[in-house]
Amino acid sequence: MLVPDVERRPARATRRQAERLRRAIRENLTAYGFLCAALVCFALFSWYPIIRGVLLSFQQVNFVDPAQWIGWRNFQTLFADPLFGTAWRNTLLFTGLALVVGFAVPFAVAIVLNELRHAKAYFRLVVYIPVMLPPVVVAILWKWFYDPGPGLFNSFLRTVGLPALSWLDSSDTSMLSLVLVATWASMGSATLIYLAALQTIPGELYEAAELDGANLWQRLRHVTIPQTRFVLLIMMLLQIVATMQVFTEPYVMTGGGPEDSTVTLLLLLYRYAFTYNDFGTASALSLMLFVVLGAFSALYLRLTRTRG
């Protein structure tokens, strides 16, 4: 007996759907198979340390004796430490100065490089060279520059008849001195990112602005900044997150002095972990910093997306 064609169609559609499903499963399994190595690396070197750090925040541990669960006692130790508030103030001060100096300078340098007609590659290389130097080497080099005796900066000041400055030995200038070092060391990467953003701006916009009689500042305000607004916002967020974690410069150049004026959060964390051998309190401080930066980043992205 012949089966009507109308009855055969659902069977064919069902077989095609089943075949598509099997094909999709095979493709997904293959993709996840290639991703397994990356997922294992992330699990071992990223996710596990985060979870382990959260657990250590509520434990008394020195990696010699068995760990003890002590609840919120590590956080209470932090709040009772006078250096805790000092470290937050110093870190926020460093971040604020870095935004004033370290955020504006790379953008200005990028604008200058974008306007050059000759030797562009050479000047880009010169700007990027400090990024290739190890951070510790940069800190040691600038520590010699700041030396109150034969240091480069004070020698120059004496040459032009100006008094020498106590760059790292005075609480009034020590933090700004560290900001200059951090800005010089990381300026190359930010400059190249800004330069790439500037080169995506259509030249017709500048030509139209010039025809309307706009001067340099007006072109910068009404063309350059609006066209690079997204990059500027993202770079500002990245800079805030990075400068809140400053460690190398104060550790190598000042050790937190003078008078604890350069003790930052990560330097205090280092002291708890490797000087006081109190890894639980150090983990608690790192967890607090993680939560603060995470909340700030989420709020910042929400506000900038809303305004955009």
Secondary structure, 3 states (H helix, E strand, C coil): CCCCHHHHHHHHHHHHHHHHHHHHHHHHHHHHHHHHHHHHHHHHHHHHHHHHHHHHCCEECCCCCCCEECCCHHHHHHHHCHHHHHHHHHHHHHHHHHHHHCCHHHHHHHHHHHHCCCCHHHHHHHHHHHHHCCHHHHHHHHHHHCCCCCCHHHHHHHHCCCCCCCCCCCCCCHHHHHHHHHHHHHHHHHHHHHHHHHCCCCHHHHHHHHHCCCCHHHHHHHHHHHHCHHHHHHHHHHHHHHHCCCCHHHHHHHCCCCCCCCCCHHHHHHHHHHHCCCHHHHHHHHHHHHHHHHHHHHHHHHHHHHHC
